[in-house]
């Protein structure tokens, strides 16, 4: 019995197979063709949306956008690798109708149209909304650190530059001393370095010191505390070294990304309100419940969300709650009851702490409450404070924080559900290799992540509905 054999490569076929036959009816590439084909690239702001009357013809924005969506969906983001796919991948050949743009053309398209990709993402989400894939009732917000193209070795803080300058000064002093000693005795140095070699090292150190000083001057002028040499917009981030803070708001119904964002902040304290309101706008929701982890708990952000009609569920950070300065256990602030009518606190021992003064601490207005006489004779003072008396501070908008705590206590299941809604989104993107940016600059990185978020939502929609349903929806839209 023989094996199944393929056709002879040199055989001439009277009726050659068309490329159409190599792309299945339920191939995801057909959804990309239908979706991008129905976009108004001129309204989205893409360059060369209208062909020029003179000069060399350009590639249509539709074709290059199709190539990028196909690449990001299949974990191919490099312009050189995308160029290679146009020559060997039958699906890409079908999608582009055998067009073969070079890598420079592909890369320039992403750079020149970086502000348009967010609009493409929103157009696709609009289609998903019409298909009722968004619940628009509950969203979970989370952030992750993605690497920038900037190496940690090309990133400096003010403290590092100060230390490096001091080290160079010490080395310069050492070399100058050795040169002076050599000149004094008119003899060869006992070390391996000659006088010429020492002078060369001094020149190198002097040049490096001058470079460090220039960077310090630049930081002082801009008010920044760190500088990145390869990607100036990237910042030092935990876990990844140098990168960006990536934010997503994920709808709970089918775990689809409602709003993606990229910021430079090293923490999430200022992201709750902008992410929540952006998600509310994109989902066209009049009311919306928002859940996030303790990293988003900030009184000002909670207050803005409340004013916007958003219901937030954000647990407070524990920190040193219930600990004195030396780590000694003491009554936590939550054991003290605020009596709004009298504007005072009541302690666990039943004593009252009266209002004493108001001031600003760490940039926030606070009121302070204490009663020295009550603490002095209190038998529970050792369990309450390590000082002579207990002092309680209260933010001017702490009532918002207290209402937030009551909501979290009433619905702890929402806080637990947050992980199942949003955390696997970042896990999927990391698995696809999208957690390391290829572009430089904040705007380019935002464009790149819009493509990543779109590819994630496209894959989710394909898994939920399948190709025929999505194609039918796009045909009906057209």
C-alpha positions as CSV (number, residue, x, y, z in Angstrom):
1,X,0.0,0.0,0.0
2,X,1.4,3.4,-1.0
3,X,1.2,6.7,0.8
4,X,-1.0,9.6,-0.1
5,X,1.0,11.7,-2.5
6,X,0.8,15.4,-3.4
7,X,0.7,16.9,-6.9
8,X,3.8,17.3,-9.0
9,X,5.1,20.9,-8.4
10,X,6.0,21.1,-12.1
11,X,2.7,20.0,-13.4
12,X,0.7,22.5,-15.4
13,X,-2.9,22.8,-14.5
14,X,-5.5,23.7,-17.1
15,X,-7.8,25.2,-14.4
16,X,-5.6,26.6,-11.6
17,X,-7.2,26.8,-8.2
18,X,-8.1,30.4,-7.1
19,X,-6.9,31.9,-3.9
20,X,-10.5,32.1,-2.8
21,X,-10.6,28.3,-2.5
22,X,-7.8,28.3,0.1
23,X,-9.8,30.5,2.5
24,X,-12.6,28.7,4.3
25,X,-16.1,30.1,4.6
26,X,-15.7,30.4,8.4
27,X,-12.2,31.9,8.4
28,X,-11.8,34.9,10.7
29,X,-10.1,36.8,7.9
30,X,-13.5,37.1,6.2
31,X,-14.7,39.0,9.3
32,X,-11.8,41.4,9.0
33,X,-12.5,41.9,5.3
34,X,-16.2,42.7,6.0
35,X,-15.6,45.0,9.0
36,X,-12.8,47.1,7.5
37,X,-14.5,47.2,4.2
38,X,-17.5,48.9,5.8
39,X,-15.5,51.6,7.6
40,X,-15.5,55.2,6.4
41,X,-11.7,55.7,6.8
42,X,-12.0,59.4,5.8
43,X,-14.4,60.1,8.7
44,X,-12.0,58.2,11.0
45,X,-9.2,60.6,9.9
46,X,-6.9,58.2,8.1
47,X,-4.4,59.7,5.7
48,X,-4.7,59.2,2.0
49,X,-8.4,58.3,2.3
50,X,-8.8,59.8,-1.1
51,X,-6.3,58.8,-3.8
52,X,-4.0,61.6,-5.0
53,X,-4.5,62.9,-8.5
54,X,-0.8,63.0,-9.3
55,X,2.3,61.1,-8.2
56,X,2.9,57.5,-7.4
57,X,-0.3,55.7,-6.3
58,X,-0.4,54.9,-2.6
59,X,-1.8,51.8,-0.8
60,X,-5.4,52.2,0.3
61,X,-5.8,52.7,4.1
62,X,-8.4,49.9,4.1
63,X,-5.7,47.4,2.9
64,X,-3.1,48.4,5.4
65,X,-5.6,48.4,8.3
66,X,-6.8,44.9,7.3
67,X,-3.1,43.8,7.5
68,X,-2.7,45.2,10.9
69,X,-5.9,43.7,12.3
70,X,-5.0,40.3,10.9
71,X,-1.5,40.5,12.3
72,X,-2.6,41.6,15.8
73,X,-5.3,38.9,15.8
74,X,-2.6,36.3,15.1
75,X,0.1,37.7,17.4
76,X,2.1,39.3,14.5
77,X,2.9,42.9,15.3
78,X,6.3,43.6,13.7
79,X,6.2,45.4,10.4
80,X,8.9,43.2,9.0
81,X,7.0,40.0,10.0
82,X,3.8,41.5,8.5
83,X,5.7,42.1,5.2
84,X,6.8,38.4,5.2
85,X,3.2,37.3,5.7
86,X,2.1,39.1,2.6
87,X,4.4,36.9,0.6
88,X,3.7,33.4,2.1
89,X,0.4,33.5,4.0
90,X,-2.5,32.6,1.7
91,X,-5.1,34.2,4.0
92,X,-3.1,37.5,3.9
93,X,-2.6,37.2,0.1
94,X,-6.4,36.7,-0.1
95,X,-7.1,39.6,2.2
96,X,-4.8,42.1,0.4
97,X,-5.5,40.6,-3.1
98,X,-1.8,39.8,-3.5
99,X,-0.6,43.3,-2.6
100,X,2.9,43.3,-1.0
101,X,3.7,46.5,0.8
102,X,7.2,46.7,2.3
103,X,7.8,46.9,6.0
104,X,8.6,50.7,5.9
105,X,5.2,51.4,4.3
106,X,3.5,49.2,6.9
107,X,5.3,50.9,9.8
108,X,4.7,54.4,8.5
109,X,0.9,53.6,8.2
110,X,0.8,52.9,12.0
111,X,2.8,55.9,12.8
112,X,1.0,58.4,10.6
113,X,-2.5,57.2,11.6
114,X,-1.8,56.7,15.3
115,X,-4.8,58.8,16.4
116,X,-7.3,56.9,14.3
117,X,-7.0,53.4,15.8
118,X,-9.0,54.3,18.8
119,X,-11.9,55.3,16.5
120,X,-11.7,51.9,14.8
121,X,-11.9,50.2,18.2
122,X,-15.0,52.2,19.1
123,X,-16.7,51.4,15.7
124,X,-16.2,47.7,16.4
125,X,-17.6,48.1,19.9
126,X,-20.6,49.9,18.5
127,X,-21.3,46.8,16.4
128,X,-20.9,44.6,19.5
129,X,-23.4,46.8,21.3
130,X,-26.0,46.3,18.6
131,X,-25.4,42.6,18.9
132,X,-26.1,43.0,22.7
133,X,-22.8,41.6,23.7
134,X,-22.3,44.4,26.2
135,X,-24.4,44.2,29.4
136,X,-23.7,47.9,30.3
137,X,-24.6,47.2,33.9
138,X,-21.3,46.3,35.6
139,X,-17.7,47.0,34.5
140,X,-14.5,46.0,36.2
141,X,-11.4,48.3,36.0
142,X,-7.8,47.2,36.4
143,X,-4.3,48.1,35.4
144,X,-1.1,46.4,34.4
145,X,2.4,47.4,33.6
146,X,3.6,46.8,30.1
147,X,7.2,47.1,29.0
148,X,8.4,49.9,26.8
149,X,11.2,49.6,24.2
150,X,13.4,51.6,26.6
151,X,16.0,49.5,28.5
152,X,16.3,50.0,32.2
153,X,20.0,50.8,31.5
154,X,18.9,53.9,29.5
155,X,16.6,55.2,32.3
156,X,17.8,57.4,35.1
157,X,16.2,59.1,38.1
158,X,17.4,62.2,39.8
159,X,18.8,60.2,42.7
160,X,20.7,57.9,40.3
161,X,22.2,60.8,38.4
162,X,23.3,62.4,41.6
163,X,25.0,59.2,42.8
164,X,26.6,58.5,39.4
165,X,28.0,62.1,39.3
166,X,29.5,61.6,42.8
167,X,31.1,58.3,41.8
168,X,32.6,59.9,38.7
169,X,33.9,62.8,40.8
170,X,35.6,60.3,43.1
171,X,37.2,58.5,40.2
172,X,38.4,61.7,38.6
173,X,40.0,62.7,41.9
174,X,41.7,59.3,42.1
175,X,43.1,59.5,38.6
176,X,44.3,63.1,39.1
177,X,46.0,62.1,42.3
178,X,47.9,59.3,40.5
179,X,48.9,61.7,37.7
180,X,50.2,64.2,40.2
181,X,52.2,61.4,42.0
182,X,53.7,60.3,38.7
183,X,54.7,63.9,37.8
184,X,56.3,64.4,41.3
185,X,58.6,61.3,41.1
186,X,59.1,61.3,37.3
187,X,58.7,57.6,37.3
188,X,56.5,55.0,35.7
189,X,53.3,54.2,37.6
190,X,53.4,51.0,39.6
191,X,49.9,50.2,38.3
192,X,49.2,48.7,34.9
193,X,47.9,52.1,33.5
194,X,50.3,54.4,31.8
195,X,50.0,58.2,31.9
196,X,48.4,58.3,28.5
197,X,45.8,55.7,29.5
198,X,44.9,57.6,32.6
199,X,44.5,60.8,30.6
200,X,42.2,59.0,28.2
201,X,40.1,57.6,31.1
202,X,39.9,61.1,32.6
203,X,38.6,62.5,29.2
204,X,36.0,59.7,29.1
205,X,34.8,60.3,32.7
206,X,34.7,64.1,32.1
207,X,32.5,63.6,29.1
208,X,30.2,61.2,30.9
209,X,29.9,63.6,33.8
210,X,29.0,66.4,31.5
211,X,26.3,64.3,30.0
212,X,24.8,63.4,33.4
213,X,24.8,67.1,34.3
214,X,23.0,68.0,31.1
215,X,20.3,65.4,32.0
216,X,20.0,66.8,35.6
217,X,19.6,70.3,34.1
218,X,16.9,69.1,31.8
219,X,15.0,67.3,34.6
220,X,15.2,70.5,36.8
221,X,13.8,72.6,34.0
222,X,10.9,70.3,33.2
223,X,10.2,69.4,36.9
224,X,10.4,65.7,36.1
225,X,12.1,63.2,38.4
226,X,13.3,60.6,35.8
227,X,14.5,60.5,32.2
228,X,14.3,57.8,29.5
229,X,16.7,58.0,26.6
230,X,15.1,55.7,24.1
231,X,11.4,56.4,24.7
232,X,11.2,59.8,26.5
233,X,7.5,59.2,27.5
234,X,8.1,55.9,29.3
235,X,8.5,55.8,33.1
236,X,9.9,53.5,35.7
237,X,7.3,50.9,36.6
238,X,7.3,48.1,39.1
239,X,7.6,44.6,37.8
240,X,8.7,45.6,34.3
241,X,11.5,48.2,34.9
242,X,10.6,50.8,32.3
243,X,7.2,50.9,30.7
244,X,3.6,52.2,30.8
245,X,0.5,51.8,33.0
246,X,-2.2,50.1,30.9
247,X,-5.8,50.4,32.0
248,X,-8.9,48.6,30.8
249,X,-12.6,48.8,31.8
250,X,-14.2,45.4,31.1
251,X,-17.9,44.8,30.7
252,X,-19.1,41.9,32.9
253,X,-21.5,40.2,30.5
254,X,-18.9,38.7,28.2
255,X,-15.6,40.1,29.5
256,X,-15.3,42.5,26.5
257,X,-13.1,45.6,26.8
258,X,-15.3,48.7,26.9
259,X,-12.5,51.2,27.2
260,X,-8.7,50.9,26.9
261,X,-6.2,53.5,28.0
262,X,-2.4,53.9,28.5
263,X,-1.0,56.4,31.1
264,X,2.4,57.2,32.5
265,X,1.3,57.1,36.2
266,X,3.1,54.6,38.4
267,X,-0.1,53.8,40.4
268,X,-3.8,53.7,39.8
269,X,-5.0,56.3,42.2
270,X,-6.0,58.9,39.6
271,X,-7.6,56.4,37.1
272,X,-10.9,55.4,38.6
273,X,-13.1,58.4,37.5
274,X,-11.6,58.8,33.9
275,X,-11.9,55.1,33.2
276,X,-15.3,54.7,34.7
277,X,-16.8,57.8,32.9
278,X,-15.2,56.8,29.6
279,X,-16.7,53.3,29.9
280,X,-20.1,54.8,30.7
281,X,-19.9,57.0,27.6
282,X,-18.9,54.1,25.3
283,X,-21.6,51.8,26.7
284,X,-24.2,54.6,26.5
285,X,-25.3,53.7,30.1
286,X,-27.3,56.0,32.2
287,X,-26.3,54.1,35.3
288,X,-23.3,51.9,35.8
289,X,-21.8,49.8,38.6
290,X,-18.0,49.9,38.7
291,X,-15.7,47.6,40.7
292,X,-12.0,48.0,41.1
293,X,-9.3,46.8,43.5
294,X,-7.9,48.8,46.5
295,X,-5.3,50.5,44.3
296,X,-8.0,52.7,43.0
297,X,-9.3,53.8,46.4
298,X,-8.9,57.6,46.6
299,X,-11.5,59.9,48.1
300,X,-11.4,62.5,45.4
301,X,-11.9,59.9,42.6
302,X,-14.8,58.2,44.6
303,X,-16.5,61.6,45.0
304,X,-16.2,62.4,41.3
305,X,-17.7,59.0,40.4
306,X,-20.6,59.6,42.8
307,X,-21.3,63.0,41.3
308,X,-21.3,61.4,37.8
309,X,-24.0,58.9,38.9
310,X,-21.6,55.9,39.0
311,X,-22.0,53.3,41.8
312,X,-18.5,52.2,42.8
313,X,-17.3,49.2,44.8
314,X,-13.7,49.8,45.7
315,X,-12.3,48.3,49.0
316,X,-10.1,50.5,51.1
317,X,-6.4,49.8,51.4
318,X,-5.5,48.2,54.7
319,X,-2.0,49.6,55.1
320,X,-1.1,50.1,58.7
321,X,-4.7,50.0,59.9
322,X,-4.8,49.0,63.5
323,X,-1.1,49.5,64.1
324,X,0.8,52.1,66.1
325,X,4.1,53.7,65.0
326,X,6.1,50.8,66.3
327,X,3.7,48.2,64.9
328,X,1.9,47.8,68.2
329,X,-1.8,46.7,67.7
330,X,-4.2,49.6,68.5
331,X,-7.9,50.2,67.9
332,X,-8.3,50.9,64.1
333,X,-10.1,54.0,63.0
334,X,-13.1,52.0,62.0
335,X,-13.8,51.3,65.7
336,X,-14.5,55.0,66.2
337,X,-18.0,56.1,65.3
338,X,-18.5,59.5,63.7
339,X,-21.5,61.4,65.0
340,X,-22.4,63.9,62.3
341,X,-24.9,65.9,64.2
342,X,-22.4,66.8,66.9
343,X,-19.4,66.7,64.5
344,X,-17.4,64.4,66.9
345,X,-16.1,60.9,67.2
346,X,-17.0,58.3,69.9
347,X,-14.3,55.9,70.9
348,X,-14.6,52.2,71.8
349,X,-14.5,53.2,75.5
350,X,-17.6,55.5,75.1
351,X,-15.7,58.8,75.3
352,X,-16.1,61.6,72.8
353,X,-13.4,63.1,70.7
354,X,-14.2,66.7,69.8
355,X,-13.2,68.7,66.8
356,X,-10.0,70.7,67.4
357,X,-8.6,72.2,64.2
358,X,-8.5,71.8,60.4
359,X,-5.4,71.8,58.2
360,X,-3.9,70.3,55.0
361,X,-2.0,67.1,55.2
362,X,-0.5,65.4,52.1
363,X,-2.3,67.9,49.9
364,X,-5.8,67.1,51.4
365,X,-7.9,69.1,53.8
366,X,-8.4,67.3,57.1
367,X,-10.2,67.9,60.4
368,X,-8.6,66.6,63.6
369,X,-10.5,65.3,66.7
370,X,-9.2,64.5,70.2
371,X,-9.9,65.0,73.9
372,X,-6.8,65.0,76.0
373,X,-8.5,64.7,79.4
374,X,-10.6,61.7,78.4
375,X,-7.6,59.7,77.2
376,X,-5.5,60.5,80.2
377,X,-7.7,58.6,82.6
378,X,-8.9,55.9,80.2
379,X,-8.1,52.3,81.2
380,X,-8.1,51.3,77.5
381,X,-5.4,53.8,76.4
382,X,-2.8,51.1,76.0
383,X,-5.0,49.3,73.5
384,X,-5.9,52.6,71.8
385,X,-2.7,54.6,71.3
386,X,1.0,54.6,72.0
387,X,0.9,58.4,72.5
388,X,-0.4,60.5,75.4
389,X,-3.8,60.7,73.7
390,X,-5.6,59.4,70.5
391,X,-6.1,61.8,67.6
392,X,-8.4,61.0,64.7
393,X,-8.2,62.7,61.3
394,X,-11.1,63.1,58.9
395,X,-11.0,64.1,55.3
396,X,-13.4,66.9,54.2
397,X,-15.1,64.4,51.9
398,X,-14.8,61.3,54.1
399,X,-18.5,60.8,54.0
400,X,-18.0,59.6,50.5
401,X,-15.5,57.1,51.7
402,X,-17.9,55.9,54.4
403,X,-20.7,55.3,51.9
404,X,-18.2,53.5,49.7
405,X,-17.2,51.2,52.6
406,X,-20.9,50.5,53.3
407,X,-21.5,49.4,49.7
408,X,-18.5,47.1,49.7
409,X,-19.6,45.6,53.0
410,X,-23.1,45.0,51.6
411,X,-21.9,43.4,48.4
412,X,-18.6,41.6,48.9
413,X,-19.4,39.2,46.1
414,X,-18.9,42.0,43.6
415,X,-15.4,42.6,44.8
416,X,-14.6,38.9,44.5
417,X,-16.2,38.8,41.0
418,X,-13.8,41.5,39.8
419,X,-11.0,39.1,39.3
420,X,-13.0,36.8,37.1
421,X,-14.1,39.7,34.9
422,X,-10.9,41.6,34.3
423,X,-7.7,39.8,35.3
424,X,-7.8,37.2,32.6
425,X,-7.9,40.0,30.0
426,X,-4.4,40.9,30.9
427,X,-3.4,37.3,31.1
428,X,-4.6,36.7,27.5
429,X,-2.8,39.8,26.2
430,X,0.4,38.6,28.0
431,X,0.0,35.2,26.5
432,X,-0.3,36.8,23.0
433,X,2.9,38.8,23.7
434,X,1.1,42.1,23.6
435,X,2.6,43.2,27.0
436,X,5.7,44.6,25.4
437,X,5.2,47.6,23.2
438,X,7.1,47.9,19.9
439,X,6.5,51.7,19.4
440,X,8.0,54.7,21.1
441,X,6.1,57.7,22.5
442,X,2.8,57.8,24.5
443,X,0.6,58.5,21.5
444,X,2.1,55.6,19.5
445,X,1.8,53.3,22.4
446,X,-1.8,54.2,22.8
447,X,-2.4,53.4,19.1
448,X,-0.7,50.1,19.5
449,X,-2.8,49.2,22.5
450,X,-6.0,50.2,20.7
451,X,-5.1,47.5,18.1
452,X,-4.4,45.0,20.9
453,X,-7.7,45.7,22.6
454,X,-9.5,45.5,19.2
455,X,-7.9,42.1,18.5
456,X,-8.9,40.9,21.9
457,X,-12.6,41.9,21.4
458,X,-12.6,40.5,17.9
459,X,-11.4,37.1,19.2
460,X,-14.0,37.1,22.0
461,X,-16.7,38.0,19.5
462,X,-15.6,35.2,17.2
463,X,-15.6,32.7,20.0
464,X,-19.1,33.9,21.2
465,X,-20.9,34.2,17.9
466,X,-18.9,32.6,15.2
467,X,-18.0,33.9,11.8
468,X,-21.4,33.5,10.1
469,X,-23.2,35.5,12.7
470,X,-20.7,38.3,12.7
471,X,-20.7,38.4,8.9
472,X,-24.4,38.6,8.8
473,X,-24.4,41.5,11.3
474,X,-21.8,43.4,9.2
475,X,-23.8,42.8,6.1
476,X,-27.0,44.1,7.7
477,X,-25.0,47.1,8.9
478,X,-23.7,47.9,5.4
